[in-house]
Amino acid sequence: MAGMRRSDQLLLFIAASSLCLLMTLVDATLRRDAVTSRLLPPSRLVAELGLTDLALFTDARYIRHLSQSDLHAPFQDHPLAMEHFPSGSLVQPPMGLTP
């Protein structure tokens, strides 16, 4: 490997990374049936109990159930306060607030 040019090393790294990505996609395709059969009982339970939302994040109460939070909950400390939790930056604002 000492005699390789840096461009050849980069090309080898890109090829190895692409192979790893391809193997990940093939693995996900092969495991799809096992995962969907495991998800059927919880989805039936959700339908039977009439649950409204899935708790996507666990950090802040206004991020846990987006339909249950008010518009001022993220700014409960101060109106110009920075977001405390990283999941707050992953959630888009409601449709009525965006232009």
N, C-alpha and C positions, 0 to 999 in steps of 0.2 A: 504494500500500500504506500510505501515511501516514494516509489517512482511515479505515482499517479499525479496528474495535474489536478489543480483545485477544481476545475470545471468538470473533470471526470468524477471526482469525489462527490460533487454536487449532483451530478446526473445519477450516480449510484444511489445517493440518499433519496432522491425523488422517486426513483424506481422502487426502492425498498418501501418507502412510505405509501406509494400507490398500491403495491402488493398487499400491504397490511390493510389498507382501506378496502380493497376488493375482498379480502378474506373476511373482514368484518361484515360487509354487506351479504356475502354468501352465508355466513353463519346466522345472521338475522333472518334471512329467508328460510333457512332450514329449521329454525326454532319457532317460526311463526305459529304453526299449528299447536304446538305444546303450550305456548303462552296464551293463545286465544281460548283453549279449552280450560285453562286455569282461571281465566277472567270471567267466564260465564256465570259461576255461582255468585260472585259479588255483584255483578250487574243485575241478576235476578233479585237479589236482596234489596238493592237500591230501588228497583221498580216496585217491589212489594211494599216497602216502607214509605215510598213517596218522598225520598230525600231530594232536597232541592239542588244543592251544590256540592261539588267536590272541593275539599280543602287542598289547594295547590301548594301553598306555602305555610310554614309553621312559625315564622318569626313574629310578625305584627298582626294585631287583631284586625286591622283594616285591610290587610292583604289576604288573610285566611279565607274569608268569604266575601268576594267582591260585591255581590248583590246585597249584602247586609250592612255595608259600611256607608256612612254619610260622607259628603264631599269635604268636610273639614277635619276628618279624623287624621289624615297624614300630617296636618299642620297643628296638632294639638299642643305642641310645645311652644311654637312661635310661628307666625305666618311666613317668615323668611328662613325657617330652620332647614338645614340640609336633611336629606333622606337618611334615616338611621340604618335601614336594612337594604341589602343589595337587591332583594326581590322586588322592592318598590320601583326600581328602574326597569324591570322587565315587563311590568303591566302598563298597558296603554290607558290613557284617560278615557272616560265614558264618551260615547258618540256625541252627546249634547254639548260637551265642553270644547270639542275641537272644531275649528272653522271649516 
